[in-house]
């Protein structure tokens, strides 16, 4: 979205939600063209959560072989040590391809979306980020005063309690400018 043109919640309402936009762009603009390749990086929970509207849209347009989904285990959760150890060393981060998945139905909590059947039908690889919780690095980046002011301005707009209602009311204009709203490749 063009934040330079957003001054009020009403200005923001005409932009589609990020999840609607990504699913729409992928399924309606890239999946239908055999001559284009696209790398999309989303967390596995965003793709699979509650049936994952993004994943169901993707699977309706693409063959599963065209997707490569990496499952993520963020940290060593309570009761997960034995379950994680079936995949690799739970004392340090690791990556494992689907060909190395154990035949188990007892999965770590972060793979909550996997149902019956092989785990490889949900993900193609797994990354374990290590036993400690991931540290929030958001305050480690130094911002100028102007950058901090811009972040605060955006947060004010995003925290408007009317925003969700305003945005849902503008659904009819979200994709009105197609195909001119997709930037041309350099």
C-alpha positions in Angstrom: 0.0 0.0 0.0 1.1 3.5 -0.6 1.4 4.8 3.0 2.3 8.3 1.7 -1.3 8.7 0.5 -2.8 7.3 3.7 -3.7 10.0 6.3 -6.9 8.6 7.8 -8.6 5.2 8.5 -10.9 5.9 5.6 -7.9 6.2 3.3 -6.6 2.8 4.5 -10.0 1.1 4.0 -9.7 1.0 0.2 -6.6 -1.3 0.4 -7.3 -5.0 0.6 -6.2 -6.9 3.7 -2.7 -8.4 3.3 -4.1 -12.0 3.3 -6.7 -11.2 0.7 -4.2 -9.4 -1.4 -1.6 -12.2 -1.4 -4.0 -15.0 -2.0 -5.6 -13.0 -4.8 -2.4 -12.0 -6.5 -1.0 -15.6 -6.3 -4.1 -17.4 -7.5 -5.5 -14.9 -10.0 -2.3 -13.4 -11.5 0.6 -15.9 -11.2 -1.0 -19.4 -10.9 -2.8 -19.1 -14.2 0.4 -18.4 -16.1 2.8 -21.2 -16.9 5.5 -18.8 -18.0 5.9 -17.1 -14.6 7.5 -18.4 -11.4 6.9 -16.8 -8.0 8.5 -17.3 -4.6 6.1 -16.6 -1.8 7.2 -17.0 1.8 4.5 -17.4 4.4 4.5 -19.1 7.7 3.0 -22.6 7.6 0.5 -21.6 10.3 -0.8 -18.8 8.0 -1.2 -21.3 5.2 -2.8 -24.1 7.1 -4.6 -22.5 10.1 -8.4 -23.3 10.3 -8.3 -24.9 6.8 -6.2 -21.9 5.6 -8.1 -19.9 3.0 -4.8 -19.1 1.3 -3.9 -22.8 1.1 -7.3 -23.8 -0.1 -7.1 -21.1 -2.8 -3.7 -22.2 -3.8 -4.5 -25.9 -3.9 -7.6 -25.2 -6.1 -5.3 -23.4 -8.7 -2.0 -25.3 -8.3 -0.9 -28.9 -8.2 0.6 -29.7 -4.7 3.9 -30.5 -6.5 4.2 -26.8 -7.3 4.2 -25.8 -3.6 7.0 -26.2 -1.2 5.9 -25.7 2.4 8.3 -25.6 5.3 6.8 -26.4 8.7 8.2 -24.4 11.7 8.8 -25.4 15.3 9.6 -22.2 17.0 11.0 -23.4 20.3 11.0 -26.3 22.8 7.5 -26.3 24.2 6.3 -28.1 27.3 6.0 -31.8 26.6 7.6 -31.4 23.1 11.1 -32.6 23.8 10.4 -36.3 22.9 8.3 -35.3 19.9 11.0 -33.0 18.5 13.7 -35.5 19.2 12.0 -37.9 16.7 12.9 -35.4 14.0 16.4 -34.3 15.2 18.5 -33.0 18.0 16.2 -31.0 20.2 19.1 -29.2 21.9 20.0 -27.2 18.7 18.3 -25.9 15.5 17.9 -28.2 12.6 16.3 -28.6 9.1 14.9 -31.9 7.8 13.4 -32.7 4.4 10.2 -34.7 4.2 12.1 -37.8 3.1 13.6 -37.9 6.6 10.3 -37.5 8.5 9.7 -40.3 11.1 6.5 -42.3 10.8 4.7 -40.7 13.8 1.4 -39.2 14.6 2.6 -37.6 17.8 3.6 -34.1 16.6 5.0 -31.0 18.4 2.3 -28.4 19.2 3.5 -26.0 16.4 2.4 -28.6 13.8 -1.2 -28.3 15.1 -2.7 -28.2 11.6 -1.4 -31.7 10.5 -4.2 -34.2 10.5 -4.3 -37.9 9.8 -1.9 -39.3 7.2 1.7 -38.5 6.4 3.1 -35.2 7.6 4.6 -34.8 4.1 1.1 -34.2 2.7 1.1 -30.9 4.7 4.7 -29.8 4.6 7.8 -30.6 2.5 10.4 -29.9 5.1 10.7 -28.9 8.8 12.8 -26.3 10.5 13.3 -26.3 14.3 14.6 -23.0 15.6 16.1 -24.3 18.7 15.2 -24.9 22.4 15.0 -21.2 23.3 12.2 -18.9 22.4 13.0 -16.6 19.5 14.0 -13.2 20.7 12.1 -10.1 19.5 14.5 -8.0 17.6 12.2 -5.2 16.8 14.0 -2.7 19.1 17.5 -3.6 17.9 17.1 -1.5 14.7 18.0 2.1 15.1 15.4 4.5 13.6 15.8 8.2 12.9 13.4 10.6 14.6 11.5 10.9 11.3 11.2 7.1 11.0 9.9 6.8 14.5 7.3 9.6 13.8 6.1 7.8 10.7 5.8 4.5 12.6 3.8 6.3 15.3 1.6 7.9 12.6 0.8 4.5 11.0 0.1 2.9 14.4 -2.4 5.7 15.2 -4.3 4.9 11.9 -4.1 1.1 12.5 -5.4 1.4 16.0 -8.6 3.1 15.0 -11.4 0.9 16.5 -13.5 1.6 13.4 -10.9 0.3 11.0 -12.2 -3.2 10.5 -15.7 -2.1 9.8 -14.4 0.6 7.4 -12.2 -1.9 5.6 -15.0 -4.5 5.2 -17.3 -1.8 3.9 -14.8 -1.1 1.1 -14.4 -4.7 -0.2 -16.0 -3.8 -3.5 -13.2 -1.4 -4.4 -10.2 -3.5 -3.2 -9.5 -5.1 -6.6 -11.3 -2.6 -8.9 -8.1 -1.3 -10.6 -6.9 -4.7 -11.9 -4.6 -5.4 -13.6 -3.0 -2.0 -13.2 -2.4 -2.4 -9.4 0.2 -5.1 -10.0 3.6 -3.4 -10.5 5.5 -4.2 -13.7 8.7 -6.2 -13.3 11.9 -4.1 -13.7 
